[in-house]
């Protein structure tokens, strides 16, 4: 039977962890109570009040009201708080004699604090979701009005002369507006929750969060495509669609150019207004935003219900332990107070949940409840034992093939310096490329496993679909299957060479292997995790067109991964050149190394990941207005210079290039280490209770953080190999470069865990458990 503490820890909403009952602290307080010669065995009457499940607990609440006042050991006083937002406050008075009065008072003081904390947090979150629900309902009303007018117009535009709905453009329009009013209102609510509604969060971590959020209020500005102010049936509205895609970005630019340069007189309009064009695309984006807002509200209401039920169960369990230790009957008395407290007695969440569900079914699911539940309550797929079986099977096959490949390669002296140069220049790059790719993928699987164990909500951070995201078993299955296929082809290829076949006869095999994997990646059929493959391609597209797409967490996280895969990208560029130019027919592998335009392409490939990441920083600065993004951009610019100096030194050598390489790489390394430790990982905080770390840690063993910092420092200095010319004896330089590239990939896998840990703690500090979806329609005051 699982202990309740483990059950409790496994069911809490990770971002709300500190708002739950501190069950572990209450257990410690009970252990401080020392009662001599007391029979701790609960009586039969007590057992009637010790439910084993949450359902029976809720069913038995009414029984607790039948206790007589003269037998009460305690009395709980209800006091009005000085702040209306805090609600009622509870304080317990001891009426009976307890053997250890001081420890008992300490326990009930902590218990009262937990009850007040839960009530205040629940009330604050309830108010937030009620306000968000009310705003979303107004959005639906406006959307329906515009849809009706659009249908009656019969064309792709809504004119001001429309008989069913009057829409005119006001003269006070702005092309680019600061962050939307709805998001500001929600941010203010979250800030008020932290500092006013939830005063119990007084830790240094929460103070830092409060300061950062206040700075964010002053500095951060969100630019959106703010359409002109329109008047519909007496309402002044503004349509705001975030610039998330290139089409929307170009639309915003063209709007700016047309309104400000080409046709500035159009800004001036008479009292009758002028025509407003609202096409189907705009309505589709607006509807999608409103639907997403409803899904997030429904998810948040579900979290609140779980929060209430789990806290009730925690109160029951801890009071049961207290009664067992003291021999008193406190459980029915105090639980009656818990039952009547705000977080348990309020039914607003239940009503709003039913209303949201009804509206969603009506407007977004065509009256189909089953279809609506696929959005509101997506069912996660259960792990299959067959996946685990095939992981083990393919792992064994890969190890056997790899052992055979290594033995055969050693017997043929393939990796010896100056031997089998054709193999090392034509086949080995393909093997190296796949090795780095699937090593990175394997480390991602380990990251997912570690995040799940540490209860880091990576799905929420990456905005992954819970029904389609890759579990760590899926990642391992893809990794082991692919590596088995690659190693099998490489083993067959080397076997053919060992049997006397020339390179000319088997030269197409590595290229065909690469072509098969590329075809599988873009395969349109619903096989081999199609949704994940297409999501990966969409992220790569977003990275390549970084300035044009709104940057989300998954995009810049993936771009950081590419920064650690520069050797793999260079191998890919070389292999593509070798096969596309037809060099493989003549085995002229030096053509792709000596031709000038291909040498220039090597520089471009080395720059590209850092350039993409720098463009993402620039776009985030444009969207959010935070100067920290410009500072982060400088880090990637320094990395670009360091990468260029390294490529130049590898090609030309010389003392000048060596000095430039040392200077640029040293500066970039210091820059990157500072950003890794302080910004990405949130460590090296001077005033932290954990020396040189941070106040909140997800891992209990602190030495892991110090060890990881040391490893990150060492692996960041791998570029010194280029200067020292160190390499393994009796093996080709390509093996040394592969080993160093694998170290960088390993460093990135280590970086990934702590990066998401810090992001998760930021969300927890702000109690951000659901996404804030910007709403498209915003009412504007006439004087504005």
C-alpha positions in Angstrom: 0.0 0.0 0.0 1.4 3.4 -1.0 1.9 5.8 1.8 -0.2 8.9 1.7 2.8 11.2 1.6 3.9 9.6 -1.6 0.4 9.7 -3.0 0.1 13.3 -2.0 3.4 14.3 -3.6 2.5 12.5 -6.8 -0.8 14.2 -7.3 0.0 17.8 -6.5 0.0 20.4 -9.4 3.8 21.0 -9.6 3.5 24.7 -10.1 1.2 25.0 -7.1 3.4 22.8 -4.8 4.0 25.5 -2.2 0.3 26.4 -2.0 -0.8 23.0 -0.7 -1.0 21.9 2.9 2.5 21.4 4.2 1.9 17.8 5.2 5.5 17.0 6.0 5.9 20.0 8.4 2.7 19.0 10.2 4.1 15.4 10.6 7.2 16.8 12.1 5.2 18.9 14.6 3.2 15.8 15.6 6.5 13.9 16.2 7.5 16.6 18.7 4.5 15.8 20.9 5.6 13.4 23.7 2.8 11.8 25.7 3.8 9.3 28.5 1.7 6.1 29.0 -1.0 6.9 26.5 -2.7 4.1 24.6 -2.4 5.2 21.0 -4.8 2.6 19.6 -7.8 4.4 18.1 -11.1 3.5 19.6 -14.0 2.0 17.6 -15.8 5.4 17.7 -12.7 7.1 16.3 -12.5 4.6 13.5 -15.9 5.8 12.3 -14.2 9.2 11.5 -11.1 7.8 9.8 -12.1 7.3 6.2 -9.7 5.5 4.0 -10.6 7.2 0.7 -11.5 10.6 -0.5 -14.9 9.5 -1.5 -15.8 8.1 1.9 -14.3 11.3 3.5 -16.6 13.5 1.6 -19.6 11.3 2.4 -18.9 11.3 6.1 -18.6 15.1 6.6 -22.2 15.4 7.9 -21.5 13.0 10.7 -19.0 15.4 12.3 -21.7 17.9 13.2 -23.3 15.5 15.7 -20.5 15.9 18.3 -21.5 17.6 21.6 -19.8 20.9 22.5 -19.0 19.8 26.0 -16.8 17.0 24.8 -14.8 19.3 22.5 -11.0 19.4 23.1 -10.6 22.5 21.0 -12.5 25.4 19.6 -11.7 27.1 16.3 -12.5 30.8 16.1 -13.3 32.5 12.9 -11.9 36.0 12.5 -12.4 38.6 9.8 -9.2 39.6 8.1 -8.2 43.2 7.7 -8.0 42.6 3.9 -11.2 41.6 2.1 -9.2 39.5 -0.4 -7.9 37.3 2.4 -11.3 36.2 3.6 -11.9 34.6 7.0 -9.0 33.7 9.2 -9.1 30.7 11.6 -7.4 30.3 15.0 -7.6 27.3 17.3 -8.1 27.5 21.1 -7.2 24.5 23.3 -10.0 23.7 25.7 -8.8 20.4 27.0 -5.5 19.6 28.8 -2.8 18.2 26.7 0.3 16.5 28.1 2.6 18.5 25.9 0.8 21.8 25.6 3.6 23.8 23.9 4.1 21.2 21.1 0.3 20.9 20.7 0.0 24.7 20.4 2.7 24.7 17.8 0.9 22.0 15.8 -2.4 23.8 15.8 -0.8 27.2 14.9 0.8 25.5 11.9 -2.5 23.8 11.1 -4.4 27.1 11.2 -1.7 28.7 9.0 -2.2 25.9 6.4 -6.0 26.3 6.4 -5.7 30.0 6.0 -3.1 29.6 3.2 -5.3 27.1 1.3 -8.4 29.3 1.6 -6.5 32.4 0.4 -4.9 30.7 -2.5 -8.1 29.0 -3.6 -10.0 32.3 -3.4 -7.4 34.1 -5.5 -7.2 31.4 -8.2 -11.0 31.1 -8.2 -11.3 34.9 -8.8 -8.7 34.7 -11.6 -10.5 31.9 -13.5 -13.9 33.5 -13.0 -12.6 36.7 -14.5 -10.9 34.8 -17.4 -14.1 32.9 -17.9 -16.2 36.1 -18.0 -13.8 37.7 -20.5 -13.9 34.6 -22.7 -17.7 34.5 -22.8 -17.7 38.1 -24.0 -15.2 37.1 -26.7 -17.6 34.5 -28.0 -20.5 37.0 -28.1 -18.4 39.4 -30.2 -17.2 36.6 -32.5 -20.7 35.4 -33.1 -21.8 39.0 -34.0 -18.9 39.3 -36.5 -19.6 35.8 -38.0 -23.3 36.7 -38.4 -22.4 39.9 -40.1 -19.9 38.1 -42.3 -22.4 35.5 -43.4 -25.1 38.2 -44.1 -22.6 40.2 -46.2 -22.0 37.2 -48.4 -18.5 38.3 -49.3 -15.1 38.4 -47.7 -15.6 41.8 -46.1 -17.8 43.6 -43.6 -18.7 47.1 -44.6 -19.9 49.8 -42.4 -23.1 50.0 -44.4 -24.1 46.5 -43.3 -27.7 46.4 -42.2 -27.4 43.8 -39.5 -24.3 45.1 -37.7 -22.8 48.6 -37.9 -19.0 48.6 -37.9 -17.0 51.8 -38.4 -13.4 52.7 -37.8 -12.5 55.3 -35.2 -9.9 57.9 -35.9 -7.7 57.0 -32.9 -6.2 53.9 -34.3 -2.6 52.7 -33.6 -0.6 50.4 -35.8 1.4 48.8 -33.1 0.1 48.7 -29.5 1.8 47.6 -26.3 0.9 44.4 -24.6 -2.8 43.6 -24.7 -5.0 44.8 -21.9 -6.2 41.3 -21.1 -2.7 40.0 -20.5 -1.8 43.0 -18.4 -4.9 42.3 -16.3 -4.0 38.6 -15.8 -0.4 39.5 -15.0 -1.6 42.0 -12.4 -3.8 39.3 -10.9 -0.9 36.9 -10.6 1.2 39.7 -9.1 -1.5 40.5 -6.6 -1.9 36.8 -5.7 1.8 36.6 -4.9 2.2 39.7 -2.8 -1.3 40.4 -1.4 -3.6 37.4 -1.5 -0.9 34.9 -0.6 1.2 36.5 2.1 2.5 33.1 3.4 4.9 33.0 0.4 7.6 35.1 2.0 10.6 33.1 1.0 13.6 34.7 -0.7 12.6 32.9 -3.9 9.2 34.6 -3.9 10.7 38.0 -3.1 13.0 37.6 -6.1 10.0 36.6 -8.2 8.1 39.7 -7.1 11.0 42.0 -8.0 11.4 40.3 -11.4 7.7 40.6 -12.1 7.7 44.3 -11.1 10.7 44.9 -13.4 8.8 43.0 -16.1 5.8 45.3 -15.7 8.1 48.3 -16.3 10.3 46.9 -19.1 8.4 44.2 -21.0 6.2 45.2 -23.9 4.4 42.8 -26.1 3.9 43.9 -29.7 0.9 42.5 -31.5 -0.9 43.1 -34.7 -3.4 45.7 -33.3 -6.0 46.4 -35.9 -7.9 49.7 -36.0 -10.5 50.5 -33.4 -14.0 49.6 -34.7 -17.4 50.3 -33.5 -19.9 47.4 -33.5 -23.4 48.0 -32.1 -22.1 50.8 -29.8 -18.9 49.0 -28.7 -15.5 50.3 -29.5 -13.3 47.3 -30.2 -9.8 46.5 -31.3 -8.8 43.2 -32.9 -5.4 42.1 -31.8 -3.8 39.0 -33.5 -0.2 38.2 -32.3 2.5 38.1 -35.0 3.1 34.4 -34.7 3.6 33.5 -38.4 5.3 35.1 -41.4 2.0 35.9 -43.0 0.8 37.9 -40.0 4.2 39.6 -39.7 4.1 40.7 -43.4 0.5 41.8 -43.0 1.6 44.0 -40.1 4.5 45.4 -42.1 2.3 46.1 -45.1 -0.3 47.7 -42.9 2.4 50.0 -41.3 3.7 51.0 -44.8 0.3 51.6 -46.3 -1.1 53.5 -43.3 2.0 55.6 -42.5 3.6 56.2 -45.8 1.4 55.4 -48.8 -2.0 56.5 -47.5 -1.6 58.6 -44.4 -4.8 60.5 -45.1 -6.7 57.3 -44.5 -6.1 57.8 -40.8 -8.4 60.7 -40.8 -12.0 59.6 -41.0 -15.2 61.5 -40.6 -17.9 60.9 -38.0 -19.5 58.2 -40.2 -16.3 56.2 -40.2 -14.9 54.2 -43.1 -15.1 50.6 -44.2 -13.4 47.8 -42.2 -12.4 44.6 -43.9 -12.4 41.4 -41.8 -11.6 38.3 -43.8 -12.1 34.7 -43.0 -8.5 34.3 -41.9 -8.8 36.9 -39.2 -12.0 35.3 -37.9 -10.3 31.9 -38.0 -7.3 33.2 -35.9 -9.7 34.9 -33.5 -11.8 31.7 -33.1 -8.7 29.6 -32.5 -7.4 32.0 -29.8 -10.8 31.9 -28.0 -11.0 28.1 -28.2 -7.5 27.9 -26.7 -8.5 30.2 -23.9 -11.5 28.0 -23.1 -9.3 24.9 -23.0 -6.9 26.5 -20.6 -9.6 27.8 -18.3 -11.2 24.3 -18.2 -7.8 22.8 -17.4 -7.2 25.3 -14.6 -10.7 24.6 -13.1 -9.8 20.9 -13.1 -6.6 21.7 -11.3 -8.6 23.7 -8.7 -10.9 20.8 -8.1 -8.0 18.5 -7.6 -6.4 21.1 -5.3 -9.4 21.2 -3.1 -9.9 17.4 -2.8 -6.3 16.7 -2.2 -6.1 19.3 0.6 -9.2 17.9 2.3 -7.7 14.5 2.3 -4.4 15.9 3.7 -6.3 17.5 6.6 -8.1 14.2 7.3 -4.9 12.2 7.3 -2.9 14.6 9.5 -5.8 15.0 12.0 -6.0 11.2 12.1 -2.4 11.0 13.1 -2.9 13.6 15.8 -5.8 11.7 17.3 -3.8 8.5 17.2 -0.9 10.1 19.1 -2.8 12.2 21.7 -5.9 9.9 22.2 -8.2 12.9 21.6 -11.1 13.3 19.2 -10.0 16.4 17.3 -10.7 15.1 13.8 -14.5 15.5 13.7 -14.3 19.0 15.3 -11.6 20.5 13.1 -12.8 18.9 10.0 -16.2 20.5 10.5 -14.4 23.8 10.2 -12.6 22.7 7.1 -15.9 21.6 5.6 -17.4 25.0 6.1 -14.3 27.0 5.0 -14.3 28.8 1.7 -12.2 26.5 -0.4 -14.6 23.6 0.3 -17.9 25.3 0.5 -17.6 27.5 -2.6 -19.3 26.0 -5.7 -18.3 28.7 -8.2 -15.7 26.5 -9.8 -18.1 23.7 -10.4 -20.7 26.0 -12.0 -18.1 27.7 -14.2 -16.7 24.3 -15.3 -20.2 23.2 -16.3 -20.8 26.5 -18.1 -17.4 26.4 -20.0 -18.1 22.8 -21.0 -21.5 23.7 -22.3 -20.3 26.7 -24.3 -17.4 24.8 -25.8 -19.7 21.9 -26.9 -22.1 24.4 -28.5 -19.6 26.8 -30.3 -16.5 24.7 -30.9 -17.6 21.1 -31.1 -20.9 21.3 -33.1 -22.9 20.0 -30.2 -20.8 16.9 -30.1 -19.8 16.2 -26.5 -17.3 13.4 -27.4 -15.5 15.7 -29.8 -15.4 18.5 -27.2 -13.9 16.1 -24.5 -11.0 15.4 -26.9 -10.0 19.0 -26.4 -11.1 19.6 -22.8 -10.0 16.2 -21.3 -7.5 14.6 -23.7 -6.8 11.0 -22.8 -3.2 10.0 -22.5 -2.1 6.8 -24.0 -1.1 4.1 -21.6 2.4 2.7 -21.8 2.6 -0.6 -23.5 4.8 -3.5 -22.4 5.6 -4.2 -26.0 7.5 -0.9 -26.2 9.7 -2.0 -23.3 10.2 -5.4 -25.0 11.3 -3.9 -28.3 13.6 -1.4 -26.6 15.4 -4.3 -25.0 15.4 -6.3 -28.2 16.9 -3.5 -30.4 19.4 -2.6 -27.7 20.7 -6.1 -27.7 20.8 -6.1 -31.5 22.6 -2.8 -31.6 25.3 -3.9 -29.1 25.9 -7.1 -31.0 26.2 -5.3 -34.4 28.4 -2.6 -32.9 30.8 -5.2 -31.4 31.0 -6.9 -34.7 31.6 -3.6 -36.5 34.4 -2.6 -34.1 36.1 -6.0 -34.4 35.9 -6.0 -38.2 37.2 -2.4 -38.3 40.1 -3.2 -36.1 41.0 -6.3 -38.2 40.9 -4.2 -41.4 42.8 -1.2 -39.7 40.1 1.1 -41.1 40.7 3.8 -38.4 44.4 3.8 -38.6 46.0 7.1 -39.7 46.7 7.3 -43.4 44.9 4.1 -44.2 41.6 3.6 -45.9 41.3 7.3 -46.5 38.5 6.7 -49.0 36.4 5.0 -46.2 37.2 7.8 -43.7 36.3 10.5 -46.2 33.2 9.0 -47.7 31.5 6.6 -45.3 32.7 7.7 -41.9 31.0 11.2 -42.1 27.6 9.4 -42.5 28.3 7.1 -39.5 29.5 10.1 -37.4 26.5 12.2 -38.3 24.0 9.5 -37.2 26.0 8.8 -34.1 25.8 12.4 -32.9 22.2 12.7 -33.8 21.0 9.6 -32.0 23.3 10.2 -29.0 21.5 13.6 -28.6 18.2 11.8 -29.0 19.1 9.3 -26.4 20.2 12.0 -24.0 16.8 13.7 -24.6 15.1 10.5 -23.5 17.2 10.5 -20.3 16.1 14.2 -19.8 12.5 13.3 -20.1 12.9 10.5 -17.6 14.7 12.7 -15.2 12.1 15.5 -15.6 9.3 13.1 -14.8 11.1 11.8 -11.7 11.8 15.3 -10.5 8.2 16.3 -11.3 9.3 19.1 -13.7 6.3 19.8 -16.0 8.2 19.8 -19.3 4.9 19.2 -21.3 3.6 22.5 -20.0 6.9 24.4 -20.6 7.2 23.1 -24.1 3.4 23.4 -24.8 3.3 19.8 -25.9 0.0 18.0 -26.7 -0.4 15.5 -23.8 -1.9 12.9 -26.2 0.9 13.2 -28.8 4.0 13.9 -26.9 6.8 11.4 -26.9 7.3 9.6 -23.6 10.8 8.6 -22.6 10.0 5.0 -23.7 9.0 6.2 -27.1 12.3 8.2 -27.4 14.3 5.2 -26.4 12.4 3.0 -28.9 13.1 5.4 -31.8 16.7 5.7 -30.7 17.5 2.0 -30.4 15.6 1.1 -33.6 17.3 3.7 -35.7 20.8 2.9 -34.3 20.2 -0.8 -35.0 19.3 0.0 -38.6 22.3 2.3 -39.0 24.7 -0.1 -37.4 23.3 -3.0 -39.5 23.8 -1.1 -42.7 27.3 -0.1 -41.7 28.1 -3.7 -40.7 26.9 -5.0 -44.0 28.8 -2.3 -45.9 32.1 -3.2 -44.1 31.4 -6.9 -44.6 31.2 -6.4 -48.4 34.4 -4.5 -48.4 36.1 -7.2 -46.3 34.9 -9.8 -48.9 36.7 -8.0 -51.6 34.1 -5.7 -53.1 35.6 -2.4 -54.2 34.4 1.0 -52.9 33.0 1.7 -56.3 30.5 -1.2 -55.9 29.2 -0.2 -52.5 29.6 3.5 -52.7 25.9 4.3 -52.9 25.0 2.4 -49.7 25.7 5.3 -47.2 23.8 7.8 -49.4 20.8 5.5 -49.7 20.8 5.1 -45.9 20.6 8.9 -45.5 17.9 9.1 -48.2 15.8 6.5 -46.4 15.9 8.4 -43.1 15.0 11.7 -44.8 12.1 10.1 -46.7 10.9 8.6 -43.4 11.1 12.0 -41.7 8.7 13.6 -44.3 6.5 10.5 -44.8 2.9 11.7 -45.0 1.4 8.4 -43.8 0.3 8.1 -40.2 3.2 5.8 -39.2 6.3 6.2 -37.1 5.0 9.0 -34.9 3.8 11.3 -37.7 2.6 14.0 -35.3 6.0 14.2 -33.6 7.9 14.2 -36.9 5.8 17.0 -38.3 6.1 19.0 -35.1 9.9 18.6 -35.4 9.8 19.9 -39.0 7.6 22.8 -38.0 10.1 23.7 -35.2 13.0 23.5 -37.7 11.0 25.8 -40.0 10.4 28.3 -37.2 14.1 28.3 -36.4 15.2 28.9 -40.0 12.6 31.7 -40.3 13.3 33.0 -36.8 12.7 36.7 -37.3 9.3 36.0 -38.9 7.9 33.6 -36.3 7.0 34.3 -32.7 9.6 32.5 -30.6 8.3 30.1 -28.0 10.2 27.9 -25.5 10.4 24.9 -27.7 11.8 26.9 -30.6 14.7 28.4 -28.9 15.3 25.2 -26.9 15.7 23.3 -30.2 17.9 26.1 -31.6 20.2 25.7 -28.6 20.4 22.0 -29.4 21.6 22.8 -32.9 24.3 25.0 -31.5 25.8 21.9 -30.0 25.4 20.0 -33.3 27.7 22.1 -35.6 30.0 19.1 -36.3 26.9 17.1 -37.4 25.7 19.9 -39.6 29.1 20.1 -41.2 29.1 16.4 -41.9 25.6 16.7 -43.4 26.8 19.5 -45.6 29.8 17.5 -46.8 27.8 14.3 -47.4 25.1 16.3 -49.3 27.8 17.9 -51.5 29.5 14.6 -52.1 26.4 12.9 -53.4 24.5 15.8 -55.0 27.5 16.9 -57.1 28.2 13.4 -58.3 31.6 13.2 -56.7 30.8 9.7 -55.4 30.9 8.4 -59.0 34.6 9.3 -59.3 35.4 9.1 -55.6 36.7 12.7 -55.8 36.0 13.4 -52.2 38.5 16.3 -52.1 36.2 18.3 -54.5 33.9 19.3 -51.6 36.8 20.3 -49.4 39.0 22.3 -51.8 36.4 24.1 -54.0 36.2 27.7 -52.9 32.4 28.1 -52.8 32.2 24.9 -50.7 34.8 26.1 -48.3 32.8 29.3 -47.9 29.7 27.1 -47.2 31.6 25.5 -44.3 31.8 28.9 -42.7 28.1 29.5 -43.2 27.1 26.1 -41.7 29.3 26.9 -38.7 27.6 30.3 -38.3 24.0 29.3 -39.0 22.9 27.8 -35.6 24.3 30.8 -33.7 22.8 33.2 -36.3 19.4 31.6 -35.9 19.6 31.8 -32.1 20.7 35.4 -32.3 17.7 36.2 -34.6 15.4 34.5 -32.0 16.8 36.8 -29.3 16.2 39.8 -31.5 12.6 38.7 -32.2 12.0 38.2 -28.4 13.4 41.6 -27.7 11.0 43.1 -30.3 8.1 41.2 -28.8 8.8 41.6 -25.1 11.1 44.7 -25.0 13.5 43.2 -22.4 17.1 44.2 -22.8 18.3 40.9 -21.4 17.4 39.4 -24.8 19.9 41.8 -26.4 22.6 40.7 -23.9 21.8 37.1 -24.8 22.1 38.0 -28.5 25.6 39.2 -27.7 26.5 35.7 -26.4 25.6 34.1 -29.7 27.4 36.8 -31.7 30.6 36.1 -29.7 30.1 32.3 -30.4 29.8 33.1 -34.2 33.2 34.9 -34.1 34.7 32.0 -32.2 33.3 29.4 -34.6 34.6 31.4 -37.6 38.1 31.8 -36.1 38.1 28.0 -35.4 37.2 27.1 -39.0 39.7 29.6 -40.4 42.5 28.2 -38.2 41.6 24.6 -39.2 41.8 25.6 -42.9 44.8 27.9 -43.0 46.7 27.6 -39.7 49.2 30.4 -38.8 50.0 32.2 -35.7 47.6 35.1 -36.4 44.6 32.8 -36.7 45.7 30.9 -33.6 45.9 34.1 -31.5 42.5 35.2 -32.8 41.1 31.8 -32.0 42.3 31.9 -28.4 41.1 35.4 -27.8 37.6 34.9 -29.4 37.1 31.4 -27.9 38.2 32.6 -24.4 35.8 35.6 -24.5 32.9 33.4 -25.8 33.6 30.7 -23.2 33.5 33.2 -20.3 30.3 34.8 -21.7 28.7 31.3 -22.1 29.6 30.1 -18.7 28.2 33.1 -17.0 24.9 32.8 -18.9 24.8 29.0 -18.2 25.2 29.3 -14.5 23.4 32.6 -13.7 20.7 33.0 -16.3 19.9 29.6 -17.7 20.4 27.5 -14.5 19.7 30.3 -12.0 22.7 29.3 -9.9 25.6 31.3 -8.3 23.2 33.4 -6.1 25.2 35.1 -3.5 22.5 35.3 -0.8 21.1 31.8 -1.3 20.6 29.5 1.7 22.4 26.9 -0.5 25.9 28.2 -1.0 26.6 29.3 -4.6 23.3 27.7 -5.8 19.7 28.9 -5.4 17.1 28.8 -2.7 14.9 26.2 -4.3 16.4 23.0 -5.6 14.5 20.1 -7.2 17.2 17.6 -6.4 18.0 16.8 -2.8 21.7 16.0 -3.3 23.4 19.3 -3.6 26.7 17.8 -4.8 25.0 17.1 -8.1 24.7 20.8 -8.8 28.4 21.4 -8.0 29.5 18.4 -10.0 27.4 19.6 -13.0 28.8 23.0 -12.8 32.3 21.6 -12.9 31.5 19.3 -15.8 30.0 22.1 -17.7 33.1 24.2 -17.2 35.4 21.4 -18.4 33.3 20.5 -21.4 33.1 24.2 -22.4 36.8 24.1 -22.8 36.9 21.4 -25.4 37.9 24.0 -28.0 41.4 23.8 -26.4 42.0 20.6 -28.4 42.2 22.7 -31.5 45.0 24.7 -30.0 46.9 21.8 -28.2 46.5 19.4 -31.2 45.8 16.5 -28.8 44.5 13.4 -30.3 44.2 9.6 -29.7 47.2 7.6 -30.7 47.0 5.1 -33.6 43.6 6.4 -34.8 42.5 8.8 -37.4 41.8 12.4 -36.6 38.1 11.9 -37.5 37.7 9.6 -34.4 39.1 12.4 -32.2 36.7 15.0 -33.6 33.8 12.6 -33.2 34.7 12.1 -29.5 35.0 15.8 -28.9 31.7 16.4 -30.6 30.1 13.7 -28.5 31.4 15.5 -25.4 29.6 18.7 -26.4 26.4 16.8 -27.1 26.7 15.3 -23.6 27.2 18.7 -22.1 24.1 19.9 -23.8 22.1 17.0 -22.4 23.3 18.0 -18.9 22.4 21.6 -19.6 18.9 20.7 -20.7 17.9 19.3 -17.3 18.9 22.3 -15.3 17.6 24.7 -17.8 14.1 23.3 -17.5 14.4 22.9 -13.8 15.0 26.7 -13.5 12.1 27.4 -15.9 9.8 25.2 -13.8 10.8 27.0 -10.6 10.0 30.3 -12.3 6.5 29.0 -13.2 6.1 27.6 -9.6 7.1 31.0 -8.2 4.4 32.7 -10.2 1.9 29.8 -9.7 1.6 29.6 -13.5 0.0 26.1 -14.1 -1.9 27.0 -17.3 -1.1 29.1 -20.3 -2.4 32.6 -20.7 -3.9 32.8 -24.1 -4.2 36.4 -25.5 -7.8 37.3 -26.5 -8.4 38.9 -29.9 -11.1 41.4 -29.1 -10.6 44.3 -26.7 -12.9 47.0 -25.7 -11.5 50.6 -25.9 -12.8 53.6 -24.1 -14.0 56.4 -26.3 -11.6 58.9 -24.7 -8.6 56.5 -25.6 
